[in-house]
């Protein structure tokens, strides 16, 4: 089988993985907003800890890994490594990865009852993945350069 035979399947599963990753990237900081307002050690705080841990470990991390692996396969087989739009998209993806890492770090801080930020901080942080996603999608679809 050639790449042309596999490409639609790789692309479909890549899109599913990206949707799952982004759903988590948009939901986790929203949980942080509410968790930051909860009293440490309270039943509500403990519930948020469980929700955040499960979201990160069961959805965000596997979806992120799948999105990267499938995306790199698509880029390799589609020979996009030398294209300018792909370099810009990759730069935004690296920023998304840094955002993911920050979310994981903040989740660990919440788990240790060591949150350092306000609900407002997390409301602002919640917008970052959205802005990155817009740029990534525009680059992938329009391929402007």
Secondary structure, 3 states (H helix, E strand, C coil): CCHHHHHHHHHHHHHHHHHHHHHHHHHHHHHHHHHHHCCCCCHHHHHHHHHHHHHHHHHHHHHHHHHHHHHHHHHHHCCCCCCHHHHHHHHHHHHHHHHHHHHHHHHHHHHCCCCCCCHHHHHHHHHHHHHHHHHHHHHHHHCCC
